[in-house]
Amino acid sequence: MKQGIHPKYYSDCQVSCACGNKFTTGSTVEKIEVDVCSKCHPFFTGQQKFVDIKGRIDKFKEKVAKGKATADAKDIKAKEKKSTKSN
């Protein structure tokens, strides 16, 4: 290995989850904070759980509603143009 180009390796990196679970692993950073771990992830627990980080689900729903409103407005304009052309 070349000297001076590799990051420092911490064999006792502390990982802490939002659920309160903590464990130690090896990493190039000293401390890691995660939102979901194997103790609280639905795949491992078998329980359905929505993990909404920073309102992303609400943000997505707003985007979809806005898109539908825009599409409806375009449809109305197209129908109005069609009716004015036929008159």
SULRA-V745211 format. One record per helix or strand. SS is the DSSP state (A for helix, B for strand). FROM is the first residue (numbers start at 0). LEN is the number of residues. If there is no record, write none. Layout:
BEGIN
SS:FROM:LEN, SS:FROM:LEN
END
This chain:
BEGIN
B:9:8, B:21:6, B:30:4, A:41:4, A:55:31
END
